[in-house]
């Protein structure tokens, strides 16, 4: 049995439930359209910094923040369009703006659609009209995010998009990371490093961008939790980023449609013609070992 309830907390929170598997999803549209909680068999999959979440002036660190219209950061946070320079913060603005919940469904699964439309503040830093609609869906031990990006402008619209899921972890040294690539770029050293499935979790920060993906799924097995998480993604996702910080109980495995600075370089950039749409899907599945 599937259900959706609306709870009045600091922020209105939609709770999607699959009662047959004790799975739940919590979505907060007005706080960047973010998923804050994902439970499978009653166990929490995501990390959430509750203190940051309650502070509207701070970005959310936890759950599944949305990256749009860029992934990562731009040099000096700037890009040029039609000979004009614009300033755009890291990962774009979608994760900081209120979204609107528009549709709910509880037949066959629990699904909630949230929408972000361009407005005066977005046009000041990104001079395009757009509509972004996501449908968050849970069924059993899987979470799926169906995306649609629509260009409502009269000119082609360039962008990249992705997600920044924070997964809860107790002992990072018991993680087994399987990513379909043999190398990554270290964002700290700017060097390309070979990848053999292991990271040095004694480092203060790991920020690894994997390109040249040979498959459309990646897995992380957490032996301390007896949990295997599988991330599946469409062809349009060209990059996976693994990020974590020493002393924090999370790791991130992030699907990006394009790498850093694509708005300037054009590499893997999505460009939509006026009136056109781009759809994409990514899926997370949790299996207990």
Backbone torsions as a table, in degrees:
resi	resn	phi	psi	omega
1	UNK	NA	134.5	-178.4
2	UNK	-112.4	145.2	179.1
3	UNK	-150.7	159.7	174.5
4	UNK	-135.6	128.1	176.7
5	UNK	-123.7	156.0	178.1
6	UNK	-114.0	121.4	-178.6
7	UNK	-111.4	133.3	179.8
8	UNK	-88.8	96.3	175.9
9	UNK	-111.4	-155.0	172.9
10	UNK	-55.2	-40.4	172.5
11	UNK	-122.7	144.4	176.7
12	UNK	-60.2	128.1	-173.4
13	UNK	-123.3	124.0	175.6
14	UNK	-91.3	128.8	-179.7
15	UNK	-113.2	113.0	178.7
16	UNK	-97.4	132.8	-175.3
17	UNK	-131.1	138.6	165.9
18	UNK	-113.9	96.7	-170.1
19	UNK	-69.4	-22.2	-178.8
20	UNK	-69.2	-26.0	-178.7
21	UNK	-118.7	10.0	-178.5
22	UNK	53.5	42.1	179.3
23	UNK	-107.6	141.9	-179.3
24	UNK	-142.5	153.0	174.9
25	UNK	-132.8	133.8	175.7
26	UNK	-114.8	128.5	-176.8
27	UNK	-125.1	134.3	-179.6
28	UNK	-121.3	90.4	-175.2
29	UNK	-57.4	-43.5	-173.6
30	UNK	-72.8	-10.8	178.7
31	UNK	-107.4	57.1	177.3
32	UNK	79.6	18.8	179.2
33	UNK	62.9	23.5	-166.8
34	UNK	-84.3	144.1	163.2
35	UNK	-81.1	125.8	-179.9
36	UNK	-101.7	-31.4	-176.6
37	UNK	-135.7	143.4	171.5
38	UNK	-143.3	112.9	-178.7
39	UNK	-112.8	137.8	175.4
40	UNK	-127.1	126.9	-174.3
41	UNK	52.4	35.6	177.8
42	UNK	79.0	-1.8	-179.1
43	UNK	-101.0	137.0	-176.6
44	UNK	-78.7	128.5	178.0
45	UNK	-89.9	-33.3	-173.8
46	UNK	-99.3	150.9	168.9
47	UNK	-91.2	146.1	174.4
48	UNK	-145.9	125.0	172.8
49	UNK	-80.7	97.9	-173.7
50	UNK	-63.2	-36.1	-177.5
51	UNK	-65.3	-44.8	176.9
52	UNK	-64.7	-37.5	-176.7
53	UNK	-62.4	-34.0	-178.1
54	UNK	-80.7	-4.7	-179.0
55	UNK	-105.2	104.2	-174.4
56	UNK	-59.6	-25.1	-177.8
57	UNK	-79.5	-9.4	-179.8
58	UNK	-104.7	146.5	175.1
59	UNK	-70.9	151.4	-179.6
60	UNK	-73.4	130.0	174.0
61	UNK	-115.8	94.1	-176.7
62	UNK	144.0	172.9	-178.0
63	UNK	66.3	-135.2	-176.7
64	UNK	-136.1	72.7	-179.4
65	UNK	-61.1	151.2	-176.6
66	UNK	-96.5	135.8	177.1
67	UNK	-109.5	116.2	179.4
68	UNK	-172.3	137.9	3.7
69	UNK	-92.6	15.1	172.4
70	UNK	-137.4	159.4	171.6
71	UNK	-112.9	135.3	-177.6
72	UNK	76.3	-155.5	-176.4
73	UNK	-121.0	162.6	175.2
74	UNK	-104.6	151.1	174.4
75	UNK	-57.6	124.6	-177.3
76	UNK	59.4	17.3	179.9
77	UNK	58.7	30.4	-176.9
78	UNK	-128.2	154.7	171.2
79	UNK	-147.6	165.2	-177.3
80	UNK	-119.4	134.4	175.6
81	UNK	-139.3	126.4	-178.2
82	UNK	50.8	46.2	176.4
83	UNK	66.1	14.1	176.2
84	UNK	-116.7	139.6	-178.6
85	UNK	-96.4	134.1	179.9
86	UNK	-121.5	153.6	176.7
87	UNK	-108.9	128.0	-178.3
88	UNK	-138.0	123.9	-176.3
89	UNK	-73.1	164.4	-179.2
90	UNK	-51.2	133.5	178.0
91	UNK	67.5	4.4	177.2
92	UNK	80.4	-167.6	-170.2
93	UNK	-107.9	-10.4	-172.9
94	UNK	-60.0	-34.1	-176.9
95	UNK	-75.2	-8.3	-177.8
96	UNK	-108.1	-8.8	-173.6
97	UNK	-102.6	154.5	174.7
98	UNK	-73.1	135.2	173.4
99	UNK	-103.9	168.3	-179.7
100	UNK	-118.7	129.4	174.0
101	UNK	-78.8	128.1	-172.8
102	UNK	-118.8	-33.9	-175.8
103	UNK	-140.6	149.4	175.0
104	UNK	-132.7	148.6	177.5
105	UNK	-144.7	136.8	-179.8
106	UNK	-131.7	21.1	176.7
107	UNK	-105.2	124.7	-178.6
108	UNK	75.5	-25.2	176.4
109	UNK	-164.4	178.3	172.9
110	UNK	-109.8	122.5	-174.6
111	UNK	-137.8	138.6	178.2
112	UNK	-131.7	130.9	177.7
113	UNK	-103.5	131.4	176.6
114	UNK	-123.5	146.9	-171.9
115	UNK	-131.9	140.1	171.3
116	UNK	-123.1	126.2	175.5
117	UNK	-110.7	148.9	175.9
118	UNK	-61.4	152.7	178.4
119	UNK	-149.4	-174.0	-175.6
120	UNK	-60.0	-39.4	-177.8
121	UNK	-70.7	-36.6	178.6
122	UNK	-71.0	-38.2	-178.8
123	UNK	-66.0	-24.4	178.7
124	UNK	-66.5	-28.4	-178.3
125	UNK	-113.6	-12.4	-176.8
126	UNK	-150.6	96.0	-165.0
127	UNK	-79.5	57.1	-179.4
128	UNK	-138.3	150.8	172.3
129	UNK	-98.3	135.8	-174.5
130	UNK	-152.2	166.6	167.9
131	UNK	-135.5	129.5	175.9
132	UNK	-119.0	125.9	-180.0
133	UNK	-127.8	126.8	176.6
134	UNK	-116.7	140.2	169.7
135	UNK	-114.1	113.6	176.7
136	UNK	-88.6	129.0	-173.5
137	UNK	-137.9	130.5	172.4
138	UNK	-120.3	145.2	174.1
139	UNK	-156.2	120.1	-177.8
140	UNK	60.7	-125.6	-176.6
141	UNK	-100.5	19.2	-178.1
142	UNK	-120.1	145.4	174.0
143	UNK	-121.8	127.7	-179.1
144	UNK	-124.0	139.4	176.6
145	UNK	-120.2	109.7	176.7
146	UNK	-95.3	128.9	-172.2
147	UNK	-120.9	145.7	171.3
148	UNK	-140.3	123.4	179.9
149	UNK	-113.5	124.4	-175.6
150	UNK	-123.6	131.5	177.3
151	UNK	-90.0	112.4	178.1
152	UNK	-100.3	10.9	-179.5
153	UNK	-86.3	171.6	176.9
154	UNK	-95.9	7.4	178.5
155	UNK	-137.5	162.5	178.5
156	UNK	-57.8	141.9	-176.2
157	UNK	-115.4	115.5	177.6
158	UNK	-92.7	141.7	178.3
159	UNK	-167.8	166.5	165.5
160	UNK	-130.4	166.0	-175.9
161	UNK	-152.9	160.2	178.8
162	UNK	179.6	-167.5	-178.1
163	UNK	-141.0	159.8	-171.7
164	UNK	-132.2	58.0	-175.4
165	UNK	-67.0	135.3	176.8
166	UNK	-103.0	115.7	-179.4
167	UNK	-100.1	135.3	-179.8
168	UNK	-71.6	139.2	179.8
169	UNK	-146.6	147.9	178.7
170	UNK	-103.8	-41.9	-178.2
171	UNK	-136.3	101.6	-176.4
172	UNK	-64.2	-25.8	-179.8
173	UNK	-68.7	-9.8	176.8
174	UNK	-102.5	15.0	176.3
175	UNK	-88.1	138.7	171.0
176	UNK	-116.6	113.4	-172.9
177	UNK	-104.6	122.8	178.4
178	UNK	-119.7	108.4	-179.4
179	UNK	-122.3	132.4	-174.0
180	UNK	-77.8	61.8	177.5
181	UNK	-157.4	150.3	-177.4
182	UNK	-99.5	-0.9	-178.9
183	UNK	-154.9	161.8	177.2
184	UNK	-145.2	160.0	172.1
185	UNK	-97.6	126.1	176.6
186	UNK	-80.9	115.7	-175.5
187	UNK	-70.1	-16.1	178.7
188	UNK	-84.0	-45.2	-178.1
189	UNK	-93.0	-15.8	-175.5
190	UNK	65.3	17.6	179.3
191	UNK	-100.2	152.2	173.5
192	UNK	-89.5	128.2	-175.5
193	UNK	-120.5	145.2	174.2
194	UNK	-71.8	152.1	-178.7
195	UNK	-124.2	125.4	179.2
196	UNK	-118.3	16.4	177.8
197	UNK	97.5	-0.3	-177.2
198	UNK	-126.2	145.7	173.1
199	UNK	-121.3	155.7	173.5
200	UNK	-92.2	98.0	-175.2
201	UNK	-77.7	3.0	172.0
202	UNK	-81.9	-11.3	176.6
203	UNK	-67.9	150.1	-179.9
204	UNK	-63.2	-33.7	-178.8
205	UNK	-152.2	140.0	171.4
206	UNK	-118.1	124.1	-179.1
207	UNK	-138.0	89.1	-170.4
208	UNK	-116.5	122.9	179.5
209	UNK	-105.8	117.5	-178.6
210	UNK	-100.2	124.1	171.1
211	UNK	-113.6	-165.4	178.7
212	UNK	47.7	48.7	-177.0
213	UNK	-72.0	130.5	-176.0
214	UNK	-95.9	-4.1	179.3
215	UNK	-150.8	171.2	-175.3
216	UNK	-109.6	31.3	173.3
217	UNK	-153.3	155.1	176.3
218	UNK	-142.2	154.5	-179.4
219	UNK	-134.7	150.4	169.7
220	UNK	-129.7	121.6	176.9
221	UNK	-102.8	122.9	178.4
222	UNK	-103.1	98.4	-175.4
223	UNK	-67.5	-24.8	179.1
224	UNK	-71.5	-29.1	178.5
225	UNK	-101.6	-4.1	-175.3
226	UNK	54.5	49.9	-172.1
227	UNK	-134.5	131.5	175.0
228	UNK	-117.7	120.6	178.2
229	UNK	-105.1	131.3	178.4
230	UNK	-116.2	129.6	176.1
231	UNK	-109.4	122.0	175.3
232	UNK	-116.0	144.8	-172.9
233	UNK	-150.5	157.1	179.7
234	UNK	-72.3	168.1	177.7
235	UNK	-58.1	-29.4	-174.7
236	UNK	-68.4	-18.5	177.9
237	UNK	-81.6	107.8	-173.5
238	UNK	-92.9	-14.5	-168.5
239	UNK	-138.8	140.0	169.0
240	UNK	-118.7	132.2	178.3
241	UNK	-113.8	128.1	172.3
242	UNK	-105.7	123.8	-176.2
243	UNK	-138.6	136.7	172.4
244	UNK	-156.7	162.1	-179.0
245	UNK	-125.5	136.1	-179.2
246	UNK	-60.1	137.2	177.0
247	UNK	86.6	-2.0	178.8
248	UNK	-110.6	141.1	-173.9
249	UNK	-87.9	52.8	176.7
250	UNK	-150.7	158.4	162.5
251	UNK	-137.2	154.6	-179.9
252	UNK	-120.2	136.7	171.5
253	UNK	-127.0	106.0	-163.6
254	UNK	-112.5	121.1	172.8
255	UNK	-84.9	123.9	179.2
256	UNK	-119.9	141.3	175.4
257	UNK	-74.4	-26.2	179.4
258	UNK	-151.0	160.2	-179.0
259	UNK	-81.7	-175.1	179.4
260	UNK	-58.6	144.0	172.0
261	UNK	67.7	17.4	-179.6
262	UNK	-64.3	-25.0	178.7
263	UNK	-64.1	-26.2	175.9
264	UNK	-94.3	-39.2	-175.2
265	UNK	-86.0	-26.6	-176.8
266	UNK	82.9	-3.9	-176.2
267	UNK	-70.6	122.3	-178.7
268	UNK	60.1	14.7	-179.5
269	UNK	-68.4	139.1	172.7
270	UNK	-89.8	128.9	177.6
271	UNK	-125.7	115.6	-178.7
272	UNK	-100.4	133.9	174.2
273	UNK	-72.4	159.9	179.5
274	UNK	-53.4	129.6	179.0
275	UNK	83.4	-6.5	-176.8
276	UNK	-86.5	160.6	178.6
277	UNK	-129.7	153.4	173.5
278	UNK	-124.1	128.4	176.6
279	UNK	-108.4	155.5	178.5
280	UNK	-158.3	158.8	178.7
281	UNK	-138.5	138.9	161.3
282	UNK	-134.5	152.7	-171.4
283	UNK	-136.6	139.4	174.2
284	UNK	-117.4	135.4	178.0
285	UNK	-130.5	132.2	-179.4
286	UNK	-110.7	124.6	177.4
287	UNK	-123.6	129.2	177.8
288	UNK	-90.8	132.0	-172.3
289	UNK	-88.3	NA	NA
